[in-house]
Structure formats: C-alpha cells, structure tokens
Amino acid sequence: FKNALDASMVPMMKAMENAKLANKVDKDFVALMIPHHQSAVDMAKAYLPYSNNNKIRAIAEQILASQQEEIAWLKKQ
C-alpha cells in the first residue's frame, strides 16, 4: 500500500510545484486544486484494494465520485 500511496502523491506535488500561476486568485486556485483533487482520487484508488474497513471504504468511494466530478467542473473554468 505504501508504494501505491506514494505513487499517488508524487504527481500531485510535481504538478503543484510546476503550476503556471497567473497571479489571479480564482485561476490560480483552480490550477492548484485540479492536481490536489486528482491526488485524492489516486489515493482512494490505491486504498480500496487493501481496504478492510467498510466505513472508510465508503468514504474512499465517495471521494472517487465527488472529486472526479469536481475535477471535470474545474477543468471547464
């Protein structure tokens, strides 16, 4: 699980470090939130195969659904 978790976070850190910010609060927020949300999706996907807790599993599944929807919306902004 540790390897899968690490693999889910490295792309987010690189994307956030390399984000081209425009010094415009809304645009910059969106530019940083997309990789942040994608990391949450990737972390949930990494967690689910190892899950033994139904309540946490439900939260991970909720994260998958909500964050993917928000990513799609943010990309349209």
trRosetta pair geometry for C-beta under 8 A, 3 or more apart (Angstrom, degrees):
i j d omega theta_ij theta_ji phi_ij phi_ji
1 4 5.7 -61 -151 42 37 110
1 5 5.9 38 153 -23 72 108
1 46 6.8 112 -156 155 70 96
1 47 7.2 52 -150 -110 113 50
1 50 4.7 -14 -85 -34 120 171
2 5 5.6 -55 -143 37 29 112
2 6 6.2 31 157 -19 64 106
3 6 5.8 -53 -146 37 29 111
3 7 6.3 30 154 -19 63 108
4 7 5.6 -55 -147 38 30 113
4 8 6.5 32 152 -23 63 105
4 46 3.7 163 140 -148 109 107
4 49 7.9 -157 -109 46 177 119
5 8 5.7 -56 -153 31 32 112
5 9 6.7 17 155 -12 65 110
5 43 6.4 44 -134 -130 74 82
5 46 5.2 159 -75 130 52 149
5 47 7.6 60 -86 -65 95 76
6 9 6.1 -69 -151 39 32 103
6 10 6.4 38 159 -33 70 104
7 10 6.3 -41 -137 19 30 113
7 42 7.6 -125 110 166 75 124
7 46 7.2 157 64 -96 95 135
8 11 7.6 -65 -173 30 28 100
8 12 7.6 19 144 -11 59 114
8 39 6.0 113 152 -156 85 68
8 42 3.5 171 -144 126 97 108
8 43 4.6 152 129 -71 151 58
8 45 7.3 164 -102 58 129 93
8 46 4.9 -106 -36 -22 137 140
9 12 5.5 -60 -158 37 46 115
9 13 6.2 43 152 -21 77 105
9 39 5.8 61 -112 -153 53 120
9 42 7.7 -168 -51 93 42 125
9 43 7.1 48 -61 -75 84 105
10 13 5.9 -57 -149 35 32 109
10 14 6.4 27 157 -14 66 108
11 14 5.8 -58 -147 41 33 110
11 15 6.0 31 158 -19 68 110
11 35 7.0 -143 129 -153 81 108
11 38 7.4 -71 106 113 118 122
11 39 7.2 -175 76 -87 86 87
11 42 7.4 113 48 -27 121 171
12 15 5.8 -59 -144 39 28 109
12 16 6.1 22 160 -15 65 109
12 35 4.7 148 -135 155 65 99
12 36 6.3 92 -156 -94 120 37
12 38 6.5 180 -88 78 93 91
12 39 3.5 1 -64 -66 145 130
12 42 7.7 -155 -39 39 110 135
13 16 6.0 -57 -144 39 27 106
13 17 6.2 25 157 -17 63 110
14 17 5.8 -59 -145 40 28 109
14 18 6.0 6 162 -1 66 117
15 18 6.1 -68 -138 50 25 98
15 19 6.5 53 155 -58 62 87
15 34 7.8 -101 149 92 139 91
15 35 3.6 174 95 -100 137 153
15 38 7.8 28 43 55 164 134
16 19 5.7 -21 -149 -16 33 117
16 32 5.6 59 -129 -139 92 84
16 35 5.4 -144 -52 79 79 138
16 36 7.0 67 -77 -58 124 83
19 28 7.6 106 137 -150 129 70
19 31 4.7 125 -165 145 124 114
19 32 5.8 -66 -42 -78 175 71
19 35 7.5 -132 -67 7 115 132
20 31 7.2 -115 62 -157 55 151
21 27 7.9 134 -155 107 59 94
21 28 4.5 38 -145 -119 97 108
21 31 6.4 -173 -96 73 64 150
21 32 7.9 12 -90 -45 104 104
22 27 4.8 -13 45 99 128 139
22 28 6.1 -146 41 -60 73 86
22 31 7.8 138 1 -22 93 146
23 28 7.1 60 -70 -51 12 134
24 27 4.2 42 84 27 111 115
24 28 6.1 158 70 -16 53 92
25 28 6.1 -62 -138 41 21 107
25 29 6.2 25 162 -23 61 109
26 29 5.8 -54 -147 33 27 113
26 30 6.5 24 156 -15 62 106
26 77 7.5 -124 156 164 104 130
27 30 5.9 -58 -152 37 30 110
27 31 6.3 31 152 -22 65 108
27 77 7.9 -169 -107 127 57 106
28 31 5.5 -52 -145 35 33 115
28 32 6.5 21 159 -10 65 108
29 32 6.2 -68 -153 43 27 102
29 33 5.9 21 157 -20 67 115
30 33 5.8 -59 -135 38 28 109
30 34 6.6 38 165 -31 64 99
30 74 5.1 172 -150 -166 93 99
30 77 5.1 -135 -117 80 156 135
31 34 6.7 -47 -155 17 23 110
32 35 6.9 -64 -164 42 38 96
32 36 6.2 38 147 -21 70 117
33 36 5.1 -61 -144 42 39 118
33 37 5.8 38 160 -20 74 105
33 70 7.9 -83 148 144 118 116
33 74 6.0 -138 94 -130 113 155
34 37 6.1 -56 -146 38 25 106
34 38 6.3 26 155 -19 62 109
34 71 5.9 93 -141 -137 74 83
34 74 5.3 -167 -80 112 88 136
34 75 6.6 90 -114 -70 130 78
35 38 5.3 -52 -141 38 37 115
35 39 6.3 44 156 -25 66 100
36 39 5.9 -53 -156 30 28 112
36 40 7.0 30 147 -18 61 102
37 40 5.5 -50 -155 31 39 114
37 41 6.6 40 148 -18 67 101
37 67 4.5 177 -172 -164 94 99
37 70 5.6 -135 -137 91 155 114
37 71 5.0 -168 106 -70 133 92
37 74 7.2 150 19 11 150 150
38 41 5.5 -50 -152 35 37 114
38 42 6.2 36 150 -17 67 106
38 67 7.6 173 -74 153 26 118
38 71 6.2 88 -68 -107 78 140
39 42 5.5 -54 -143 40 34 111
39 43 6.1 37 155 -22 67 105
40 43 5.7 -51 -143 36 29 112
40 44 6.4 31 155 -19 62 105
40 63 5.4 -124 157 -179 106 120
40 67 4.8 -161 88 -105 120 162
41 44 5.9 -57 -151 35 28 110
41 45 6.4 27 152 -17 64 107
41 63 6.9 -168 -90 136 48 93
41 64 5.9 91 -135 -121 77 58
41 67 4.9 -153 -60 99 91 130
41 68 5.9 95 -105 -64 135 82
41 71 7.3 -34 -29 -27 141 143
42 45 5.6 -53 -148 37 32 112
42 46 6.3 34 152 -21 65 106
43 46 5.5 -54 -147 36 32 113
43 47 6.2 32 153 -22 65 108
43 63 7.9 -47 77 129 94 151
44 47 5.6 -55 -146 36 31 113
44 48 6.4 40 159 -35 65 102
44 60 4.1 156 -148 -165 93 85
44 61 7.3 165 179 -62 127 26
44 63 4.5 -176 -71 84 145 123
44 64 5.0 -146 110 -58 146 85
44 67 7.7 161 2 29 139 138
45 48 6.2 -43 -145 17 29 114
45 64 7.0 102 -60 -100 78 114
46 49 7.7 -66 -177 27 30 99
46 50 7.9 -6 147 12 60 115
47 50 6.2 -90 -165 51 42 97
47 51 5.9 63 148 -65 81 97
47 56 7.7 -103 161 142 136 109
47 60 5.2 -135 84 -116 129 148
48 51 5.3 -29 -144 -12 36 124
48 57 6.6 91 -124 -139 74 86
48 60 5.6 -176 -71 125 87 143
48 61 7.4 90 -101 -67 123 77
51 56 6.6 -161 -142 93 107 100
51 57 4.3 105 168 -87 150 102
51 60 6.8 -130 -84 25 141 151
53 56 4.1 46 93 24 119 109
53 57 6.1 172 87 -18 57 87
54 57 5.3 -54 -141 38 30 118
54 58 6.3 36 157 -24 64 102
55 58 5.8 -50 -153 30 30 112
55 59 6.8 29 148 -17 61 102
56 59 5.4 -50 -152 34 39 113
56 60 6.4 42 149 -21 68 102
57 60 5.6 -52 -149 35 33 113
57 61 6.4 32 152 -17 65 105
58 61 5.7 -53 -148 38 32 111
58 62 6.3 35 151 -20 64 105
59 62 5.5 -53 -148 36 33 113
59 63 6.4 39 150 -24 65 102
60 63 5.5 -48 -149 31 33 115
60 64 6.7 40 150 -23 62 99
61 64 5.5 -44 -153 27 36 116
61 65 6.7 29 153 -13 64 104
62 65 5.9 -58 -151 39 33 107
62 66 6.0 16 161 -7 70 114
63 66 6.3 -63 -134 46 25 98
63 67 5.4 13 174 -10 67 120
64 67 6.7 -60 -130 42 13 100
64 68 6.2 10 168 -15 55 116
65 68 6.4 -68 -151 36 19 106
65 69 6.5 15 157 -15 60 112
66 69 5.8 -60 -152 38 31 112
66 70 6.2 26 154 -16 67 109
67 70 5.5 -54 -143 40 34 110
67 71 6.2 42 154 -25 66 102
68 71 5.6 -47 -146 31 32 114
68 72 6.6 34 154 -19 61 103
69 72 5.9 -54 -155 33 31 112
69 73 6.6 27 150 -15 64 107
70 73 5.5 -55 -148 39 36 111
70 74 6.0 37 155 -21 69 107
71 74 5.7 -55 -143 38 29 111
71 75 6.4 32 157 -23 63 106
72 75 6.0 -55 -151 31 27 113
72 76 7.2 25 151 -19 59 105
73 76 5.9 -62 -162 30 35 111
73 77 7.3 43 145 -35 65 99
74 77 5.6 -45 -159 10 43 118
